[in-house]
Amino acid sequence: MNAATFLACAMLVVTTGANAVELSRNGADAVLSGPIQSGDDHIFHLFLSKPGAPPIRKLYLNSPGGMVFEAYKISELVRAAGITTVVDAARARCDSACTAIFISGVKRYYLNARSIVDGATGPTAGLGFHQSMSWSGQFGEPKYSWAGSDLMSHIYREMGVPGAADLADRANFTGIYRVSGGTALSLGIATALQR
């Protein structure tokens, strides 16, 4: 087996693992789903630069979040490529670190979000913000992460959406603060509620 074949097989294993982000493409539309893990920024970079594939114009998101640094690197790639991001609250969620990717879109469509209520904790759909956490201890107990929360605030400011940091502060690190379509528009988190 040559090095290129080995690398391709290794990438297949990484991208299809139960805990890795999953990426798919249909022409100029792509989907990112699943938790964002270590190394997913590199996988996303390879996905964007696939030879012969048309440039991605829209990226649909459905993720519970994950690693903040990797989400930050993916957000930089999305912004540099001029990609529009989409969250359809009728069938998808974009929580925690995923929101960093959403706000990096040059256009940000928050579809079917009219029924989402600010602060709602029940539905697992739409955009969800919270303070960052890390896992520690023998039993993987969650704890507040100053570094993660600071990096998320930096990302929100860098992408021109500083009000998103205030939303993150409305939920502790183990909760989620859902945001309505109206609030997302007024804070500049979303640019439209329909395509």
BELFENNOR-V269600 format. One record per backbone hydrogen bond with DSSP energy under -0.5 kcal/mol. NH is the residue of the N-H (numbers start at 1). CO is the residue of the C=O. Records with the same first field share a line. If there is no record, write none. Layout:
NH->CO + CO
//
This chain:
6->2
7->3
8->4
9->5
10->6
11->7
12->8
13->9
14->10
15->11
16->12
17->13 + 14
20->17
22->33
24->31
26->29
29->26
30->58
31->24
32->60
33->22 + 31
34->62
36->65
37->35
40->37
43->39
44->40
45->41
46->42
47->43
48->44
49->45
50->47
53->50
57->28
58->28
59->84
60->30 + 58
61->86
62->32
63->93
67->36
71->67
72->68
73->69
74->70
75->71
76->72
77->73
78->74
79->75
80->76
81->77
82->78 + 79
83->78
84->57
85->107
86->59
87->109
89->87 + 111
91->88
92->88
94->126
95->63
96->128
98->95
99->96
100->97
101->97 + 98
102->98
103->99
104->100 + 101
105->102
106->83
109->85
110->108 + 192
111->87 + 109
112->193
113->110
116->113
119->178
120->117
126->92
128->94
129->177
131->171
134->143
136->141
140->137
141->136
143->134
145->132
146->144
149->145
150->146
151->147
152->148
153->149
154->150
155->151
156->152
157->153
158->154
159->155
160->157
161->156
164->161
165->162
166->162
167->163
168->164
169->165
170->167
171->168
175->172
177->129
178->120 + 176
179->127
181->113
184->180
185->181
186->182
187->183
188->185
189->184
190->184
191->108
192->108
//
